[in-house]
Amino acid sequence: MTCFDAQSLLSRRRDGALAAAEATALETHLAGCPDCVRWTSWLDRASRAVSAALAVELSAELAAEVLELAQHLVATRK
């Protein structure tokens, strides 16, 4: 499994959409890949931050900036 594959599975795992074999393969990859462990930590923190932000009403300008940043992060991940 490549790191790109693992990162895709991490997103699906957060959505509860992984098959058992995928979950096992992901855990095996994470056991030997410190980069993906860091990505997992970042993804967890980002998810919590987004959840907290959803509880706050954002101005249209700030919402557009956050969306632009998120799109940039997704486009530049390896």
C-alpha positions in Angstrom: 0.0 0.0 0.0 1.3 3.5 -0.9 1.0 6.5 1.4 -1.5 8.0 -1.1 -3.6 4.9 -0.8 -3.5 5.0 3.0 -4.5 8.7 3.0 -7.5 7.9 0.9 -8.5 5.1 3.2 -8.1 7.4 6.2 -10.7 9.7 4.8 -13.1 6.8 4.1 -12.4 5.4 7.6 -13.6 8.6 9.2 -16.8 8.2 7.2 -17.2 4.6 8.4 -16.9 3.3 4.8 -14.0 0.8 5.0 -14.4 -2.9 4.4 -12.7 -5.1 7.0 -9.8 -6.0 4.6 -9.2 -2.3 3.9 -9.1 -1.5 7.6 -6.6 -4.3 8.2 -4.4 -3.1 5.3 -4.6 0.4 6.6 -3.6 -0.5 10.1 -0.7 -2.6 8.8 0.5 0.3 6.7 0.2 2.7 9.7 2.2 0.4 11.9 5.2 0.9 9.7 4.8 4.5 8.3 5.4 7.4 10.6 4.5 9.9 7.8 1.0 8.4 7.6 0.7 8.4 11.4 1.4 12.1 11.3 -1.2 12.5 8.5 -3.7 10.6 10.6 -3.1 12.9 13.5 -3.4 16.0 11.3 -6.6 14.6 9.8 -8.1 14.0 13.3 -7.2 17.5 14.4 -8.6 19.0 11.2 -11.8 17.1 11.6 -12.3 18.3 15.2 -11.5 21.9 14.1 -14.0 21.7 11.3 -16.6 20.3 13.7 -16.0 23.1 16.1 -16.1 25.7 13.4 -19.4 24.4 12.2 -20.9 25.4 15.5 -19.8 29.0 14.9 -21.5 31.1 12.3 -18.8 32.3 9.8 -18.9 35.4 7.6 -19.1 34.6 3.9 -15.6 36.0 3.5 -14.0 33.8 6.2 -15.9 30.8 4.9 -14.5 31.4 1.4 -11.0 31.6 2.8 -11.3 28.4 4.8 -12.7 26.6 1.7 -9.8 27.9 -0.4 -7.3 26.7 2.2 -8.9 23.3 2.4 -8.9 22.9 -1.4 -5.2 23.9 -1.5 -4.3 21.3 1.2 -6.1 18.6 -0.7 -4.6 19.6 -4.0 -1.0 19.6 -2.6 -1.1 16.4 -0.5 1.1 13.6 -1.7 
